[in-house]
Amino acid sequence: MNIGIRIDNNEDGYIDGPALELALRLSGAVGPDHAPIGADSYGLSISIDDEGARELLRLISKEG
């Protein structure tokens, strides 16, 4: 299972600061090996693998 997240460029053609920060924090929280960030001319994509998804659920459960 992979979870795909897409962050598209805004109307000016770039990624807004909060969206970029979200991508970086998400990848950093579960580990870049489990949630690598890809980029193309349309924006960013994050693909979270099984282990990354479990780690993300663990982190979210702690916060709640």
Chimera marker file (.cmm) of the C-alpha trace (Angstrom):
<marker_set name="trace">
<marker id="1" x="0.000" y="0.000" z="0.000" r="1" g="1" b="0" radius="0.5"/>
<marker id="2" x="1.209" y="3.480" z="-0.823" r="1" g="1" b="0" radius="0.5"/>
<marker id="3" x="-0.494" y="6.736" z="0.066" r="1" g="1" b="0" radius="0.5"/>
<marker id="4" x="-0.016" y="9.443" z="-2.535" r="1" g="1" b="0" radius="0.5"/>
<marker id="5" x="-0.268" y="13.130" z="-1.701" r="1" g="1" b="0" radius="0.5"/>
<marker id="6" x="-0.116" y="15.805" z="-4.388" r="1" g="1" b="0" radius="0.5"/>
<marker id="7" x="0.589" y="19.491" z="-3.729" r="1" g="1" b="0" radius="0.5"/>
<marker id="8" x="0.052" y="21.550" z="-6.869" r="1" g="1" b="0" radius="0.5"/>
<marker id="9" x="1.676" y="24.872" z="-7.651" r="1" g="1" b="0" radius="0.5"/>
<marker id="10" x="-0.462" y="27.924" z="-6.982" r="1" g="1" b="0" radius="0.5"/>
<marker id="11" x="-1.759" y="30.151" z="-9.781" r="1" g="1" b="0" radius="0.5"/>
<marker id="12" x="1.585" y="32.004" z="-9.849" r="1" g="1" b="0" radius="0.5"/>
<marker id="13" x="3.443" y="28.769" z="-10.561" r="1" g="1" b="0" radius="0.5"/>
<marker id="14" x="5.106" y="28.064" z="-7.228" r="1" g="1" b="0" radius="0.5"/>
<marker id="15" x="4.479" y="26.183" z="-3.977" r="1" g="1" b="0" radius="0.5"/>
<marker id="16" x="3.203" y="28.326" z="-1.105" r="1" g="1" b="0" radius="0.5"/>
<marker id="17" x="5.335" y="28.373" z="2.058" r="1" g="1" b="0" radius="0.5"/>
<marker id="18" x="2.850" y="26.494" z="4.287" r="1" g="1" b="0" radius="0.5"/>
<marker id="19" x="2.367" y="23.767" z="1.658" r="1" g="1" b="0" radius="0.5"/>
<marker id="20" x="6.122" y="23.302" z="1.287" r="1" g="1" b="0" radius="0.5"/>
<marker id="21" x="6.546" y="23.213" z="5.064" r="1" g="1" b="0" radius="0.5"/>
<marker id="22" x="3.806" y="20.577" z="5.321" r="1" g="1" b="0" radius="0.5"/>
<marker id="23" x="5.553" y="18.383" z="2.746" r="1" g="1" b="0" radius="0.5"/>
<marker id="24" x="8.918" y="18.708" z="4.470" r="1" g="1" b="0" radius="0.5"/>
<marker id="25" x="7.519" y="18.069" z="7.947" r="1" g="1" b="0" radius="0.5"/>
<marker id="26" x="5.501" y="15.073" z="6.809" r="1" g="1" b="0" radius="0.5"/>
<marker id="27" x="8.478" y="13.497" z="5.080" r="1" g="1" b="0" radius="0.5"/>
<marker id="28" x="10.716" y="14.276" z="8.048" r="1" g="1" b="0" radius="0.5"/>
<marker id="29" x="8.257" y="12.887" z="10.594" r="1" g="1" b="0" radius="0.5"/>
<marker id="30" x="8.005" y="9.443" z="9.034" r="1" g="1" b="0" radius="0.5"/>
<marker id="31" x="11.466" y="9.435" z="7.459" r="1" g="1" b="0" radius="0.5"/>
<marker id="32" x="12.506" y="10.366" z="3.936" r="1" g="1" b="0" radius="0.5"/>
<marker id="33" x="13.031" y="6.669" z="3.134" r="1" g="1" b="0" radius="0.5"/>
<marker id="34" x="9.330" y="6.068" z="3.807" r="1" g="1" b="0" radius="0.5"/>
<marker id="35" x="7.891" y="9.307" z="2.392" r="1" g="1" b="0" radius="0.5"/>
<marker id="36" x="10.105" y="10.669" z="-0.361" r="1" g="1" b="0" radius="0.5"/>
<marker id="37" x="9.187" y="13.992" z="-1.934" r="1" g="1" b="0" radius="0.5"/>
<marker id="38" x="9.180" y="14.221" z="-5.716" r="1" g="1" b="0" radius="0.5"/>
<marker id="39" x="8.926" y="17.395" z="-7.746" r="1" g="1" b="0" radius="0.5"/>
<marker id="40" x="7.919" y="18.257" z="-11.270" r="1" g="1" b="0" radius="0.5"/>
<marker id="41" x="6.884" y="21.407" z="-13.097" r="1" g="1" b="0" radius="0.5"/>
<marker id="42" x="3.354" y="21.133" z="-11.668" r="1" g="1" b="0" radius="0.5"/>
<marker id="43" x="4.182" y="20.756" z="-7.973" r="1" g="1" b="0" radius="0.5"/>
<marker id="44" x="5.216" y="18.201" z="-5.372" r="1" g="1" b="0" radius="0.5"/>
<marker id="45" x="4.232" y="14.619" z="-4.702" r="1" g="1" b="0" radius="0.5"/>
<marker id="46" x="4.770" y="12.549" z="-1.571" r="1" g="1" b="0" radius="0.5"/>
<marker id="47" x="4.474" y="8.775" z="-1.638" r="1" g="1" b="0" radius="0.5"/>
<marker id="48" x="4.148" y="7.239" z="1.834" r="1" g="1" b="0" radius="0.5"/>
<marker id="49" x="4.871" y="3.502" z="2.070" r="1" g="1" b="0" radius="0.5"/>
<marker id="50" x="3.394" y="0.992" z="4.554" r="1" g="1" b="0" radius="0.5"/>
<marker id="51" x="5.951" y="1.621" z="7.273" r="1" g="1" b="0" radius="0.5"/>
<marker id="52" x="5.602" y="5.379" z="6.881" r="1" g="1" b="0" radius="0.5"/>
<marker id="53" x="1.810" y="5.106" z="7.135" r="1" g="1" b="0" radius="0.5"/>
<marker id="54" x="2.105" y="3.101" z="10.366" r="1" g="1" b="0" radius="0.5"/>
<marker id="55" x="4.508" y="5.681" z="11.799" r="1" g="1" b="0" radius="0.5"/>
<marker id="56" x="2.197" y="8.526" z="10.807" r="1" g="1" b="0" radius="0.5"/>
<marker id="57" x="-0.751" y="6.790" z="12.502" r="1" g="1" b="0" radius="0.5"/>
<marker id="58" x="1.368" y="6.284" z="15.622" r="1" g="1" b="0" radius="0.5"/>
<marker id="59" x="2.278" y="9.974" z="15.702" r="1" g="1" b="0" radius="0.5"/>
<marker id="60" x="-1.298" y="11.103" z="15.147" r="1" g="1" b="0" radius="0.5"/>
<marker id="61" x="-2.577" y="8.755" z="17.859" r="1" g="1" b="0" radius="0.5"/>
<marker id="62" x="-0.111" y="10.251" z="20.359" r="1" g="1" b="0" radius="0.5"/>
<marker id="63" x="-1.383" y="13.762" z="19.595" r="1" g="1" b="0" radius="0.5"/>
<marker id="64" x="-5.041" y="12.856" z="20.109" r="1" g="1" b="0" radius="0.5"/>
<link id1="1" id2="2" r="1" g="1" b="0" radius="0.2"/>
<link id1="2" id2="3" r="1" g="1" b="0" radius="0.2"/>
<link id1="3" id2="4" r="1" g="1" b="0" radius="0.2"/>
<link id1="4" id2="5" r="1" g="1" b="0" radius="0.2"/>
<link id1="5" id2="6" r="1" g="1" b="0" radius="0.2"/>
<link id1="6" id2="7" r="1" g="1" b="0" radius="0.2"/>
<link id1="7" id2="8" r="1" g="1" b="0" radius="0.2"/>
<link id1="8" id2="9" r="1" g="1" b="0" radius="0.2"/>
<link id1="9" id2="10" r="1" g="1" b="0" radius="0.2"/>
<link id1="10" id2="11" r="1" g="1" b="0" radius="0.2"/>
<link id1="11" id2="12" r="1" g="1" b="0" radius="0.2"/>
<link id1="12" id2="13" r="1" g="1" b="0" radius="0.2"/>
<link id1="13" id2="14" r="1" g="1" b="0" radius="0.2"/>
<link id1="14" id2="15" r="1" g="1" b="0" radius="0.2"/>
<link id1="15" id2="16" r="1" g="1" b="0" radius="0.2"/>
<link id1="16" id2="17" r="1" g="1" b="0" radius="0.2"/>
<link id1="17" id2="18" r="1" g="1" b="0" radius="0.2"/>
<link id1="18" id2="19" r="1" g="1" b="0" radius="0.2"/>
<link id1="19" id2="20" r="1" g="1" b="0" radius="0.2"/>
<link id1="20" id2="21" r="1" g="1" b="0" radius="0.2"/>
<link id1="21" id2="22" r="1" g="1" b="0" radius="0.2"/>
<link id1="22" id2="23" r="1" g="1" b="0" radius="0.2"/>
<link id1="23" id2="24" r="1" g="1" b="0" radius="0.2"/>
<link id1="24" id2="25" r="1" g="1" b="0" radius="0.2"/>
<link id1="25" id2="26" r="1" g="1" b="0" radius="0.2"/>
<link id1="26" id2="27" r="1" g="1" b="0" radius="0.2"/>
<link id1="27" id2="28" r="1" g="1" b="0" radius="0.2"/>
<link id1="28" id2="29" r="1" g="1" b="0" radius="0.2"/>
<link id1="29" id2="30" r="1" g="1" b="0" radius="0.2"/>
<link id1="30" id2="31" r="1" g="1" b="0" radius="0.2"/>
<link id1="31" id2="32" r="1" g="1" b="0" radius="0.2"/>
<link id1="32" id2="33" r="1" g="1" b="0" radius="0.2"/>
<link id1="33" id2="34" r="1" g="1" b="0" radius="0.2"/>
<link id1="34" id2="35" r="1" g="1" b="0" radius="0.2"/>
<link id1="35" id2="36" r="1" g="1" b="0" radius="0.2"/>
<link id1="36" id2="37" r="1" g="1" b="0" radius="0.2"/>
<link id1="37" id2="38" r="1" g="1" b="0" radius="0.2"/>
<link id1="38" id2="39" r="1" g="1" b="0" radius="0.2"/>
<link id1="39" id2="40" r="1" g="1" b="0" radius="0.2"/>
<link id1="40" id2="41" r="1" g="1" b="0" radius="0.2"/>
<link id1="41" id2="42" r="1" g="1" b="0" radius="0.2"/>
<link id1="42" id2="43" r="1" g="1" b="0" radius="0.2"/>
<link id1="43" id2="44" r="1" g="1" b="0" radius="0.2"/>
<link id1="44" id2="45" r="1" g="1" b="0" radius="0.2"/>
<link id1="45" id2="46" r="1" g="1" b="0" radius="0.2"/>
<link id1="46" id2="47" r="1" g="1" b="0" radius="0.2"/>
<link id1="47" id2="48" r="1" g="1" b="0" radius="0.2"/>
<link id1="48" id2="49" r="1" g="1" b="0" radius="0.2"/>
<link id1="49" id2="50" r="1" g="1" b="0" radius="0.2"/>
<link id1="50" id2="51" r="1" g="1" b="0" radius="0.2"/>
<link id1="51" id2="52" r="1" g="1" b="0" radius="0.2"/>
<link id1="52" id2="53" r="1" g="1" b="0" radius="0.2"/>
<link id1="53" id2="54" r="1" g="1" b="0" radius="0.2"/>
<link id1="54" id2="55" r="1" g="1" b="0" radius="0.2"/>
<link id1="55" id2="56" r="1" g="1" b="0" radius="0.2"/>
<link id1="56" id2="57" r="1" g="1" b="0" radius="0.2"/>
<link id1="57" id2="58" r="1" g="1" b="0" radius="0.2"/>
<link id1="58" id2="59" r="1" g="1" b="0" radius="0.2"/>
<link id1="59" id2="60" r="1" g="1" b="0" radius="0.2"/>
<link id1="60" id2="61" r="1" g="1" b="0" radius="0.2"/>
<link id1="61" id2="62" r="1" g="1" b="0" radius="0.2"/>
<link id1="62" id2="63" r="1" g="1" b="0" radius="0.2"/>
<link id1="63" id2="64" r="1" g="1" b="0" radius="0.2"/>
</marker_set>
